[in-house]
């Protein structure tokens, strides 16, 4: 199985969003996308499902584009403090995860976010100021300033 034609049922970073028909390597399809329910094998019956998925996605996107712009504005004006255990020199024991960022945004009074939409620049392993990108909508991204402090 050199290549598999699949229909995505969920958004997959770097591949596409729900309803897209993609062609991927066989192992990626067999070992990752299909077992996790992120995609289904493309067939004639599946094409009918795709139409329903696309209609639902289009309705959601149109309704949420204005909301997404509002949320992006809120995130841009927000400075979030993330407490973490740190040793000497501001080096963290572990690293900051997307779940930590989402919890800190909620604690700071910001909007509720999905952790899968938060993109960390790289692993955050030190205290100080960092910048995080949040994909609020396929067309709208927001930049969030976080301050990692020793707890």
Secondary structure, DSSP 4 states (H G I P E B T S, - for coil): --EEEEEESS-BTTTB-TT-EEEEEHHHIIIIITTTTSEEE--HHHHHHHHHHHHHHHHHHHHHHHHHHHHHHHHHT-EEEEEE-B-GGGEEEEEE-HHHHHHHHHHTT-----GGGEEESS-EEESEEEEEEEEEETTEEEEEEEEEEE-
